[in-house]
Amino acid sequence: MDPKTRHALKEGLADASGFVIGSLGGWALGQQLGLDFFAAPDAFGWREMAGLALIALGAGVGKIVARRIIAPPPPST
């Protein structure tokens, strides 16, 4: 397999796995803090919005961390 294609595949897998794992981590943190986004189906108060922010933050951080671990940038030549 071409090295560029292999690196692109690694980046895609890192992004997808980091996004999912980070989102689940943010959701779990929100539940522990009492900021569960999915707790009240008909109400969107500050607790639900803060829980949503934690999920989004976890997704972003998870994506960045996974990409640095799984697919670091190739060395420049």
N, CA, C and O atoms as a GROMACS GRO file, in nm:
protein
  308
    1MET      N    1   0.084  -0.117   0.000
    1MET     CA    2   0.000   0.000   0.000
    1MET      C    3   0.089   0.124   0.000
    1MET      O    4   0.194   0.127   0.064
    2ASP      N    5   0.046   0.224  -0.073
    2ASP     CA    6   0.119   0.350  -0.082
    2ASP      C    7   0.126   0.416   0.056
    2ASP      O    8   0.026   0.416   0.128
    3PRO      N    9   0.240   0.471   0.096
    3PRO     CA   10   0.252   0.534   0.229
    3PRO      C   11   0.151   0.646   0.253
    3PRO      O   12   0.102   0.662   0.365
    4LYS      N   13   0.120   0.724   0.149
    4LYS     CA   14   0.021   0.832   0.166
    4LYS      C   15  -0.118   0.775   0.193
    4LYS      O   16  -0.192   0.827   0.276
    5THR      N   17  -0.151   0.669   0.122
    5THR     CA   18  -0.281   0.604   0.143
    5THR      C   19  -0.289   0.542   0.281
    5THR      O   20  -0.392   0.551   0.348
    6ARG      N   21  -0.180   0.479   0.324
    6ARG     CA   22  -0.177   0.419   0.458
    6ARG      C   23  -0.193   0.526   0.565
    6ARG      O   24  -0.265   0.506   0.663
    7HIS      N   25  -0.126   0.640   0.547
    7HIS     CA   26  -0.137   0.747   0.646
    7HIS      C   27  -0.278   0.806   0.648
    7HIS      O   28  -0.332   0.837   0.754
    8ALA      N   29  -0.338   0.821   0.529
    8ALA     CA   30  -0.476   0.872   0.523
    8ALA      C   31  -0.574   0.777   0.591
    8ALA      O   32  -0.667   0.821   0.659
    9LEU      N   33  -0.552   0.647   0.574
    9LEU     CA   34  -0.637   0.548   0.640
    9LEU      C   35  -0.622   0.556   0.792
    9LEU      O   36  -0.720   0.551   0.865
   10LYS      N   37  -0.498   0.570   0.838
   10LYS     CA   38  -0.474   0.583   0.981
   10LYS      C   39  -0.540   0.709   1.037
   10LYS      O   40  -0.597   0.707   1.146
   11GLU      N   41  -0.531   0.819   0.962
   11GLU     CA   42  -0.594   0.944   1.008
   11GLU      C   43  -0.745   0.928   1.019
   11GLU      O   44  -0.806   0.973   1.116
   12GLY      N   45  -0.805   0.864   0.919
   12GLY     CA   46  -0.950   0.844   0.922
   12GLY      C   47  -0.994   0.757   1.038
   12GLY      O   48  -1.093   0.788   1.106
   13LEU      N   49  -0.922   0.650   1.062
   13LEU     CA   50  -0.956   0.562   1.175
   13LEU      C   51  -0.932   0.633   1.308
   13LEU      O   52  -1.010   0.615   1.402
   14ALA      N   53  -0.826   0.712   1.317
   14ALA     CA   54  -0.798   0.786   1.440
   14ALA      C   55  -0.908   0.889   1.466
   14ALA      O   56  -0.954   0.903   1.580
   15ASP      N   57  -0.949   0.961   1.362
   15ASP     CA   58  -1.055   1.060   1.378
   15ASP      C   59  -1.185   0.996   1.425
   15ASP      O   60  -1.249   1.045   1.519
   16ALA      N   61  -1.224   0.888   1.360
   16ALA     CA   62  -1.351   0.822   1.394
   16ALA      C   63  -1.349   0.765   1.535
   16ALA      O   64  -1.443   0.787   1.613
   17SER      N   65  -1.244   0.693   1.568
   17SER     CA   66  -1.238   0.631   1.702
   17SER      C   67  -1.224   0.737   1.810
   17SER      O   68  -1.286   0.726   1.915
   18GLY      N   69  -1.142   0.839   1.786
   18GLY     CA   70  -1.125   0.945   1.886
   18GLY      C   71  -1.253   1.022   1.909
   18GLY      O   72  -1.284   1.059   2.022
   19PHE      N   73  -1.328   1.048   1.801
   19PHE     CA   74  -1.454   1.120   1.813
   19PHE      C   75  -1.554   1.042   1.899
   19PHE      O   76  -1.616   1.099   1.990
   20VAL      N   77  -1.568   0.914   1.872
   20VAL     CA   78  -1.665   0.832   1.946
   20VAL      C   79  -1.622   0.815   2.092
   20VAL      O   80  -1.703   0.834   2.183
   21ILE      N   81  -1.497   0.780   2.114
   21ILE     CA   82  -1.449   0.757   2.251
   21ILE      C   83  -1.452   0.887   2.330
   21ILE      O   84  -1.491   0.887   2.448
   22GLY      N   85  -1.412   0.998   2.268
   22GLY     CA   86  -1.416   1.127   2.336
   22GLY      C   87  -1.557   1.170   2.370
   22GLY      O   88  -1.581   1.224   2.478
   23SER      N   89  -1.651   1.147   2.278
   23SER     CA   90  -1.791   1.181   2.305
   23SER      C   91  -1.847   1.101   2.422
   23SER      O   92  -1.916   1.156   2.508
   24LEU      N   93  -1.816   0.973   2.424
   24LEU     CA   94  -1.862   0.890   2.536
   24LEU      C   95  -1.799   0.933   2.668
   24LEU      O   96  -1.863   0.931   2.773
   25GLY      N   97  -1.672   0.973   2.662
   25GLY     CA   98  -1.605   1.023   2.782
   25GLY      C   99  -1.667   1.153   2.831
   25GLY      O  100  -1.686   1.171   2.952
   26GLY      N  101  -1.698   1.244   2.740
   26GLY     CA  102  -1.764   1.369   2.778
   26GLY      C  103  -1.903   1.345   2.835
   26GLY      O  104  -1.944   1.412   2.929
   27TRP      N  105  -1.975   1.251   2.777
   27TRP     CA  106  -2.108   1.218   2.827
   27TRP      C  107  -2.099   1.158   2.968
   27TRP      O  108  -2.178   1.193   3.056
   28ALA      N  109  -2.002   1.068   2.989
   28ALA     CA  110  -1.985   1.007   3.121
   28ALA      C  111  -1.946   1.112   3.225
   28ALA      O  112  -1.995   1.109   3.338
   29LEU      N  113  -1.859   1.204   3.187
   29LEU     CA  114  -1.821   1.312   3.279
   29LEU      C  115  -1.942   1.399   3.313
   29LEU      O  116  -1.961   1.438   3.428
   30GLY      N  117  -2.023   1.428   3.213
   30GLY     CA  118  -2.144   1.506   3.238
   30GLY      C  119  -2.240   1.436   3.331
   30GLY      O  120  -2.301   1.499   3.417
   31GLN      N  121  -2.254   1.305   3.316
   31GLN     CA  122  -2.341   1.229   3.407
   31GLN      C  123  -2.287   1.235   3.549
   31GLN      O  124  -2.365   1.251   3.644
   32GLN      N  125  -2.157   1.223   3.566
   32GLN     CA  126  -2.097   1.227   3.700
   32GLN      C  127  -2.117   1.363   3.765
   32GLN      O  128  -2.130   1.372   3.887
   33LEU      N  129  -2.118   1.468   3.684
   33LEU     CA  130  -2.136   1.604   3.737
   33LEU      C  131  -2.282   1.645   3.746
   33LEU      O  132  -2.313   1.756   3.790
   34GLY      N  133  -2.372   1.557   3.705
   34GLY     CA  134  -2.515   1.588   3.708
   34GLY      C  135  -2.559   1.675   3.591
   34GLY      O  136  -2.660   1.744   3.601
   35LEU      N  137  -2.485   1.674   3.481
   35LEU     CA  138  -2.515   1.754   3.363
   35LEU      C  139  -2.546   1.663   3.245
   35LEU      O  140  -2.480   1.670   3.141
   36ASP      N  141  -2.645   1.578   3.262
   36ASP     CA  142  -2.676   1.477   3.160
   36ASP      C  143  -2.763   1.538   3.050
   36ASP      O  144  -2.874   1.584   3.076
   37PHE      N  145  -2.712   1.538   2.930
   37PHE     CA  146  -2.783   1.594   2.815
   37PHE      C  147  -2.908   1.514   2.781
   37PHE      O  148  -3.007   1.572   2.735
   38PHE      N  149  -2.907   1.384   2.803
   38PHE     CA  150  -3.018   1.298   2.766
   38PHE      C  151  -3.116   1.272   2.880
   38PHE      O  152  -3.207   1.190   2.864
   39ALA      N  153  -3.101   1.337   2.994
   39ALA     CA  154  -3.183   1.307   3.111
   39ALA      C  155  -3.327   1.355   3.094
   39ALA      O  156  -3.421   1.281   3.125
   40ALA      N  157  -3.346   1.476   3.045
   40ALA     CA  158  -3.481   1.533   3.033
   40ALA      C  159  -3.516   1.547   2.885
   40ALA      O  160  -3.461   1.634   2.817
   41PRO      N  161  -3.606   1.463   2.833
   41PRO     CA  162  -3.634   1.465   2.689
   41PRO      C  163  -3.706   1.591   2.640
   41PRO      O  164  -3.693   1.627   2.523
   42ASP      N  165  -3.780   1.658   2.726
   42ASP     CA  166  -3.859   1.774   2.682
   42ASP      C  167  -3.804   1.908   2.731
   42ASP      O  168  -3.858   2.012   2.696
   43ALA      N  169  -3.699   1.907   2.810
   43ALA     CA  170  -3.649   2.031   2.866
   43ALA      C  171  -3.504   2.054   2.824
   43ALA      O  172  -3.423   1.961   2.823
   44PHE      N  173  -3.474   2.177   2.789
   44PHE     CA  174  -3.337   2.214   2.755
   44PHE      C  175  -3.295   2.331   2.842
   44PHE      O  176  -3.298   2.446   2.798
   45GLY      N  177  -3.257   2.299   2.964
   45GLY     CA  178  -3.209   2.400   3.056
   45GLY      C  179  -3.058   2.412   3.050
   45GLY      O  180  -2.993   2.358   2.960
   46TRP      N  181  -3.004   2.482   3.147
   46TRP     CA  182  -2.859   2.504   3.146
   46TRP      C  183  -2.783   2.374   3.172
   46TRP      O  184  -2.672   2.357   3.123
   47ARG      N  185  -2.843   2.282   3.250
   47ARG     CA  186  -2.774   2.155   3.276
   47ARG      C  187  -2.760   2.071   3.150
   47ARG      O  188  -2.655   2.011   3.126
   48GLU      N  189  -2.864   2.066   3.069
   48GLU     CA  190  -2.858   1.989   2.945
   48GLU      C  191  -2.761   2.054   2.846
   48GLU      O  192  -2.688   1.984   2.776
   49MET      N  193  -2.761   2.186   2.840
   49MET     CA  194  -2.669   2.255   2.748
   49MET      C  195  -2.524   2.238   2.792
   49MET      O  196  -2.434   2.224   2.709
   50ALA      N  197  -2.501   2.240   2.922
   50ALA     CA  198  -2.365   2.216   2.973
   50ALA      C  199  -2.323   2.072   2.944
   50ALA      O  200  -2.207   2.047   2.911
   51GLY      N  201  -2.416   1.977   2.954
   51GLY     CA  202  -2.386   1.838   2.920
   51GLY      C  203  -2.353   1.823   2.772
   51GLY      O  204  -2.262   1.749   2.736
   52LEU      N  205  -2.426   1.894   2.687
   52LEU     CA  206  -2.398   1.892   2.544
   52LEU      C  207  -2.260   1.952   2.515
   52LEU      O  208  -2.187   1.902   2.430
   53ALA      N  209  -2.225   2.057   2.585
   53ALA     CA  210  -2.093   2.118   2.567
   53ALA      C  211  -1.982   2.022   2.608
   53ALA      O  212  -1.877   2.016   2.544
   54LEU      N  213  -2.004   1.946   2.714
   54LEU     CA  214  -1.904   1.846   2.755
   54LEU      C  215  -1.889   1.736   2.652
   54LEU      O  216  -1.778   1.688   2.627
   55ILE      N  217  -2.000   1.695   2.592
   55ILE     CA  218  -1.993   1.592   2.488
   55ILE      C  219  -1.914   1.645   2.368
   55ILE      O  220  -1.829   1.575   2.314
   56ALA      N  221  -1.942   1.768   2.326
   56ALA     CA  222  -1.871   1.826   2.212
   56ALA      C  223  -1.723   1.846   2.244
   56ALA      O  224  -1.637   1.820   2.160
   57LEU      N  225  -1.694   1.892   2.364
   57LEU     CA  226  -1.555   1.911   2.404
   57LEU      C  227  -1.480   1.777   2.407
   57LEU      O  228  -1.366   1.768   2.361
   58GLY      N  229  -1.545   1.675   2.460
   58GLY     CA  230  -1.485   1.543   2.464
   58GLY      C  231  -1.459   1.488   2.324
   58GLY      O  232  -1.356   1.423   2.300
   59ALA      N  233  -1.551   1.513   2.232
   59ALA     CA  234  -1.533   1.467   2.094
   59ALA      C  235  -1.412   1.534   2.030
   59ALA      O  236  -1.332   1.467   1.964
   60GLY      N  237  -1.399   1.663   2.049
   60GLY     CA  238  -1.286   1.734   1.991
   60GLY      C  239  -1.153   1.693   2.050
   60GLY      O  240  -1.056   1.670   1.977
   61VAL      N  241  -1.148   1.683   2.181
   61VAL     CA  242  -1.024   1.642   2.248
   61VAL      C  243  -0.988   1.498   2.213
   61VAL      O  244  -0.872   1.467   2.189
   62GLY      N  245  -1.088   1.410   2.209
   62GLY     CA  246  -1.063   1.271   2.174
   62GLY      C  247  -1.008   1.257   2.033
   62GLY      O  248  -0.920   1.175   2.009
   63LYS      N  249  -1.060   1.336   1.940
   63LYS     CA  250  -1.012   1.332   1.802
   63LYS      C  251  -0.867   1.377   1.793
   63LYS      O  252  -0.786   1.314   1.725
   64ILE      N  253  -0.834   1.484   1.862
   64ILE     CA  254  -0.697   1.536   1.859
   64ILE      C  255  -0.600   1.436   1.922
   64ILE      O  256  -0.493   1.408   1.866
   65VAL      N  257  -0.636   1.382   2.037
   65VAL     CA  258  -0.548   1.287   2.107
   65VAL      C  259  -0.529   1.160   2.025
   65VAL      O  260  -0.418   1.110   2.012
   66ALA      N  261  -0.638   1.107   1.970
   66ALA     CA  262  -0.628   0.984   1.891
   66ALA      C  263  -0.542   1.006   1.767
   66ALA      O  264  -0.464   0.918   1.729
   67ARG      N  265  -0.556   1.120   1.703
   67ARG     CA  266  -0.475   1.145   1.583
   67ARG      C  267  -0.327   1.154   1.619
   67ARG      O  268  -0.242   1.106   1.544
   68ARG      N  269  -0.294   1.216   1.733
   68ARG     CA  270  -0.154   1.226   1.773
   68ARG      C  271  -0.097   1.091   1.811
   68ARG      O  272   0.022   1.066   1.790
   69ILE      N  273  -0.179   1.003   1.867
   69ILE     CA  274  -0.130   0.871   1.908
   69ILE      C  275  -0.125   0.774   1.790
   69ILE      O  276  -0.024   0.708   1.768
   70ILE      N  277  -0.235   0.764   1.714
   70ILE     CA  278  -0.246   0.664   1.609
   70ILE      C  279  -0.177   0.708   1.480
   70ILE      O  280  -0.109   0.628   1.416
   71ALA      N  281  -0.194   0.834   1.441
   71ALA     CA  282  -0.142   0.879   1.312
   71ALA      C  283  -0.064   1.009   1.328
   71ALA      O  284  -0.112   1.115   1.286
   72PRO      N  285   0.054   1.003   1.388
   72PRO     CA  286   0.132   1.127   1.399
   72PRO      C  287   0.171   1.176   1.260
   72PRO      O  288   0.179   1.097   1.166
   73PRO      N  289   0.197   1.306   1.246
   73PRO     CA  290   0.232   1.357   1.114
   73PRO      C  291   0.361   1.291   1.063
   73PRO      O  292   0.454   1.266   1.139
   74PRO      N  293   0.364   1.264   0.934
   74PRO     CA  294   0.486   1.200   0.879
   74PRO      C  295   0.603   1.297   0.887
   74PRO      O  296   0.584   1.418   0.879
   75PRO      N  297   0.723   1.246   0.902
   75PRO     CA  298   0.839   1.334   0.908
   75PRO      C  299   0.859   1.408   0.776
   75PRO      O  300   0.847   1.349   0.668
   76SER      N  301   0.889   1.535   0.786
   76SER     CA  302   0.908   1.614   0.664
   76SER      C  303   1.045   1.582   0.604
   76SER      O  304   1.143   1.561   0.676
   77THR      N  305   1.049   1.580   0.474
   77THR     CA  306   1.176   1.546   0.408
   77THR      C  307   1.235   1.667   0.340
   77THR      O  308   1.341   1.658   0.279
   0.00000   0.00000   0.00000
